[in-house]
């Protein structure tokens, strides 16, 4: 399996990442694109801000990809998470996989985003229109 993993302050270029995932051996590409939504629990969101420990985060993502590759026959995978300010409607995370068949792609992509949320040291702060802010608790990796 070939993979691309990146923690970056730059905007996510979904078209470039889709091109990376496109492989002649693959018959399916599944993508999850996480974006900043306008409302969270009834409160209007201005922006999200992410902080990460890039080296630790990328290492843990590689472990998650290894776990996924043991479960599904991944051909290619890309995981990119943005740091810094992410305005409403912009992407904060891109997860994509290429496999031979759609069911594998769907399952692997779901596993990757769920595990990233549980295990990767990335922290999110939400800023609301009323001026309030909240940190969303991140989970540090287990250290395996």
C-alpha positions in Angstrom: 0.0 0.0 0.0 1.2 3.5 -0.9 0.1 6.3 1.5 0.3 10.0 1.9 0.0 11.5 5.5 0.3 15.1 6.3 -0.5 17.6 9.1 -0.5 21.0 7.6 -1.6 24.6 8.1 -2.4 24.8 4.4 -5.9 24.5 2.8 -6.7 20.9 1.7 -6.6 20.4 -2.0 -9.2 17.7 -2.5 -8.7 17.5 -6.3 -5.0 16.8 -5.9 -5.7 14.2 -3.3 -8.3 12.5 -5.4 -5.8 12.4 -8.3 -3.3 10.8 -5.9 -5.8 8.1 -5.0 -6.7 7.3 -8.6 -4.9 4.0 -9.5 -5.5 1.6 -12.4 -5.7 -1.4 -10.1 -8.4 0.2 -8.0 -12.1 -0.1 -8.7 -13.3 2.1 -5.7 -12.3 5.3 -4.0 -14.0 6.4 -0.9 -13.4 9.8 0.6 -14.4 11.5 3.8 -14.1 15.2 3.9 -14.7 16.9 7.2 -15.7 20.5 7.0 -16.6 23.3 9.5 -20.3 23.4 9.8 -22.4 26.6 10.5 -24.2 25.3 13.7 -23.0 23.1 16.6 -25.7 22.1 19.1 -27.8 25.0 18.1 -25.0 27.6 18.4 -23.7 29.4 15.3 -20.1 28.6 14.6 -17.7 31.3 13.3 -14.7 29.0 12.9 -12.7 26.0 14.2 -9.1 26.1 15.1 -6.9 23.0 15.3 -3.7 22.4 17.1 -1.6 19.3 16.8 1.7 17.7 17.7 2.6 17.1 14.0 5.3 14.4 14.4 3.3 12.5 17.0 0.1 12.9 14.9 1.7 11.7 11.7 3.3 8.7 13.5 -0.1 7.7 15.0 -1.8 8.1 11.7 0.8 5.7 10.1 -0.1 3.2 12.8 -3.8 3.5 12.1 -3.1 3.0 8.4 -1.1 -0.1 9.2 -4.1 -1.4 11.2 -6.4 -0.7 8.3 -4.1 -2.4 5.8 -4.2 -5.6 7.9 -8.0 -5.5 7.7 -8.6 -4.4 4.1 -6.6 -4.7 0.9 -5.8 -1.0 0.5 -4.1 0.1 -2.7 -3.5 3.7 -1.7 -4.6 5.9 1.2 -4.4 9.6 1.9 -4.9 11.4 5.3 -4.4 15.1 5.5 -5.5 17.2 8.6 -5.3 20.9 8.7 -4.2 23.0 11.6 -4.9 26.6 12.5 -8.1 28.5 11.7 -10.6 26.7 9.5 -13.6 28.9 8.5 -17.1 27.6 7.9 -17.4 25.5 4.8 -13.7 24.8 4.5 -12.2 21.3 5.0 -10.3 20.4 8.1 -9.7 16.7 7.3 -9.4 14.6 4.2 -9.4 10.8 4.4 -9.4 8.7 1.2 -8.7 5.1 0.3 -8.5 3.2 -3.0 -9.4 -0.5 -3.1 -10.5 -3.0 -5.6 -14.2 -3.0 -4.3 -16.5 -0.5 -2.8 -17.4 -2.3 0.4 -13.7 -2.4 1.4 -13.3 1.2 0.6 -16.3 2.3 2.6 -15.3 0.2 5.6 -11.7 1.3 5.6 -12.5 4.9 5.2 -15.0 4.8 8.2 -12.4 3.0 10.3 -9.7 5.6 9.5 -11.8 8.6 10.5 -13.1 6.9 13.6 -9.6 5.9 14.7 -8.1 9.3 13.9 -10.7 11.0 16.1 -9.9 8.5 19.0 -6.2 8.2 18.8 -4.4 11.1 17.1 -3.2 14.1 19.1 -5.2 16.9 17.4 -7.2 19.3 19.4 -10.2 21.4 18.2 -11.4 24.8 19.5 -14.8 26.0 18.4 -15.4 29.8 18.2 -19.1 30.9 18.3 -20.9 34.0 17.1 -21.7 35.0 20.7 -17.9 35.3 21.3 -17.6 32.1 23.4 -15.0 29.4 22.6 -14.8 25.8 23.6 -12.0 23.2 23.4 -13.1 19.8 22.2 -11.1 17.2 24.1 -8.6 15.2 22.0 -7.3 11.8 22.8 -3.6 11.1 23.0 -2.2 8.0 21.5 -1.8 4.9 23.6 2.0 4.7 23.0 2.0 1.1 21.6 
